[in-house]
Amino acid sequence: MSTIRPLNISVNESDQSVWVDAGVKTIDLLTFLRHHVTPKAPAGYTLAAFPWFVYQSVAGAVATGTHGSSMEHNSMSNQVLALDVILANGTRRTFTNKTDPFLMRAFRVSVGKLGILARVQFCIVPEVPVRRVLKVYTPTELLALMKDASASYVANGSIPHWMNETQIFWVVQKNQFLAVSFLRADSADPSEAAAALQNYRPDNTTVFSKKGDLLALGELIIPADAHANVSSGQIVITPPEGSAADAEPYVRAQRWLDGFLSREVNPAVPAAKNDSESARTVGARWVLPKPKAASVFYGASNMAEGLNEVSRLGIQTVAGNLTAEPAAIYIHQPRATLSQLQTVLYDQYELQTVLYDQYEVSIPLSAMGSCWAKLLDVVYQGDLEGTNSIIRPLDKGFRTAPLIRFINKEDGLLSHTGDGPRMYLNIEDYLFYNTGRKTNPEFKKVMAALTADPACTSQGPPRLHWGKAGWPDPGCWHGDAMFGDNWCHFGCAVQQLDPTGKFADSAPDRWTWQGVDLDKCCGAEGFKAGVEGCACKVQHARSMEQCGAAPFYTYR
């Protein structure tokens, strides 16, 4: 979808929405929106919440439930208003909450099973002042915070306000947690709105900035006696009475957007270099890459301390205290880190600079406190504050900081939070094959606790992010156990939109509804669980007892 030309982005200010073609990268959408400068939005627009990983297509982000850390706005899937989809029968159809409420619940996290997403319509919000605050916690302090939040949710269903716009980096080797919180000027809480305006200067906005990309087109012209009104939490140019604001900034902004679409979103597609058949298409055929060797630099045990320090300093750089607009304040993957994922040529051999698998496991909020007690015990062996001179320097298996985020309940059938709010823990497993270490046992202990220990699993099944690594050995992941009746609701959507199985998956042992009579049990509103003979109990090739000890994942 990324090779289609032209790829389009179209903002509708009247209903504050944007239609964007599926192949557009999330970062390009965010960049376009922040420079969509008009009298209604002199600081541009943005998505209400967006993820750390922004160098992925918007369709991929929606299909896999990609999220940031906002309890109010949740994942990118949750911000979808409508979808244009190419269905298995070749037709193109638009789905909305109003026209197709059940199927929209399926499409919110469809993982490629229901059709090819062609366009996505998101709700957007004006850029407003946001204050970013970085705070450091010890493991003991973090554990108390998590236990209090869990207890509050279990007791009365309340979620502490601090969780709404907070994400936390765990610098494992340093016994530190770096919490990044965001205070918005458009908050309904007057104290938060006032706090968000601390140290905010209107000349940091897109229109007023003398540092922004628009300067490439020349000095912006703003009436000398115009001023910005931020008291309402929104930036509004107020010209002197009886005059009109100069239109030049908006004309220049439109020129910039046109150039951005041409230069960044729609560059020429490289010609195919494979065979004559693919040469007649607009894109090059994807070729399976050769295996790469893991970096000794990342694999060596004595590098744990130094790399954790690099990670900590990097977090402070991208997440430190600052007040500006969301596009600049909400943290996302710096472009510079992409070089770590690329190969380098050394003595005619291709080496991967960093070779790892990334996992993300979600745990119900009700189990968060007990789960963190278990995780900290597994990692620190009782030495939470790092005072034991023997335990403190041990390699704890992590090279970068795991990321903790929180998402509220969503209505997507295959959303992790379909049954209630959850904590997500994003962790990375570095492969040490060429260092003499065949496995990463410290990492596996953490995964085993997350996926099998009652402290983490007693309140609901742990769920693995759809867009990352971590799927168990064949037959050892059961959709009906993970998602209950929602798994069969989704099966009804698959049967309705792809009855012949055109969008077959490479993992049929996981994407299965074998033994469930979907013909009998599916209706317009999905799976009819109350009908006799319609229990969502799938027949699997292997029982969980046959899958071995947790975390029962193939180590690649």
Buried (B, 14 or more C-beta within 10 A) or exposed (E): BBEBBEBBBEBEBEEBBBBBBBBBBBBBBBBBBBBBBBBEBBBBBBBBBBBBBBBBBBBBBBBBBBBBBBBEBBBBBBBBBBBBBBBBEEEEBEBBBEEBEBBBBBBBBBBBBBBBBBBBBBBBBBBBBBBBBBBBBBBEBBBBBBBEBBEBBBEEEEBBEBBBBBBBBBBBBBBBBBBBBBBBBBBEEEEBBBBBBEEBEBEBBBBBBEEBBBEEEEEBEBBEEBBBEBEEBBBBBEBEEEEEBBEBBBEBBBEBBEEBBEEBBBEEBEEBEEEEEBEEEEBBEEEEEEEBBBBEEBBBBEBBBEBBEEBBEBBBEBBEEBBBBBBBBBBBBEEEEEEEEEEEEEEEEBBBBBBBBBBBBBBBBBBBBBBBBBBBBBBBEEBBEBEBEEBBEBBBBBBBBBBBBBBBBBBBBBBBBBBBBBBBBBBBBBBBEEBEBEEBEBBBBBBBBBBBBEBBBEBBBBBBBBBBBBBBBBBBBBBBBBBBBBBBBBBBBBBBBBEEEEBEEEEEBBBBBEEBEBEEBBEEEBBBEEEEEBBBEBEBEBEBEEBEEBBBBEEE
